[in-house]
Amino acid sequence: MPANRHRKHPASAACACATGARKAVGVDPEIKAANRHRLRRIEGQIRGLQKMVDEDRYCPDIITQVASVQEALRGVARNLMRNHLRHCAAKALRSGNPQQAQAMYDELLELIYAHLR
């Protein structure tokens, strides 16, 4: 795993409260509900994958199910990005603080390059 994945994000780009805890500025309840539902479904898919491996199922069938889980996780990531853009990024970019805005641009680019391919 690349070392930069464990790098601490700059506080100026964080969706954090004054205590330093990294929490979202705002969470859209519909997006949160959709993510929770999708994650529960993914959890079931993972259990199904474990069972397929335990039962020595045909490898292409398992690979097909792995691809399905990966796509479902990408859907969660897209929803999280949507929420981040609507709340955290919008707040930072509208703040009038050039350092905070630049840090958010950098954070968004890092997210896109590293995770949302």
N, C-alpha and C positions, 0 to 999 in steps of 0.2 A: 504494500500500500504506500503511495507517495507520502512523503513527510508533510507536505503542505495541507493535507486533509485534516491533520491534527492541530494546525496552526490556530491560535486564538484570533478571532476576528477583532478588528479595532472597535473600541467602545463607541466611537462616533458613528459607526454604521449599524450598530446593534439596535434591535427593536427592544431595548431594555429600559427598565425603570431605573430610578436613581440608585437603587440598592446594588446595581451591577448584575442582577439576575437577568439572563437573556429570556425575555418573554415578548410575545407579539404585542404590538401597540393595539391592534384590534383583530378580532377573529370573527369572520362572517359566520353566523350560526348555521347557515345552509351548507357552506363549504365544510365546516367542521362535522356536521351530521353526515354528509356524503362521504367524507374521508373515513369516519368511524365505521360506517356501513361497509365501505370498500375494504378496509383493513380486516374486518371480521370475516369477510368473504375470502380474502387472501389467506388468512389464518387457516381456514378450512381447506383451501387449495394446498397449502403446505403440508397439512396433515395427510391429505390424499397423496401427495408426492412421497412422503415418508412411507406410506403403506405400499405404494407402487414399488419402491426400492426394496422394501422388506420382502415383497412377494416376487421379486426378480422379474418384474414386468418387462416387456419388450422396450429396449432403449429408446427407439424413436417415439414411442408413446410417452415416455417420461419426458423426453426433450420437448415435445409439443406442449406438455403441461407446464414445464419450466418457462417456456416462452410466454404462455398465458399469464403466469404469475408476474413475470417481468413487465409485461404490458400493463397489468393492473397496478403495479407499483409506480410505473411511469405516470399513470393517471392520478395517483395520489400526489406525486411530485408536481404535476401540472396544477392541481388544485391549490397546493401549498404556495406555488409561485404566484398564482392569481391573487391569493390572499395577501401575500407579501407585497406585491405591487400595489394593491388597492389601499393598504393600510401603512405598513412600515416604510416602504420606498416613497410613497406619495408624501408622507409626513416629512421625511428627511429632505426630499427634493424641494418641498415648499417652505422649508424652514428659514430660508434666507441665509443660512450658514454655509459658505462655500466649502469648508472642510468636511462638514457632515454630508453635503450633497456629493462631493467627490468620493468620499468613502463609500457611499451607497452605490454610486456608479461602479466603483471597483468591485464591491461585493456582488452586485448583479452580474457583472461580466464573469467573475470567478464562478458563480453558480451555473451560469449558462455553459461556460466552457467545460466545467468539471462534471456536471451532473445531468444536464438536460439535453443531451444529444439525441 
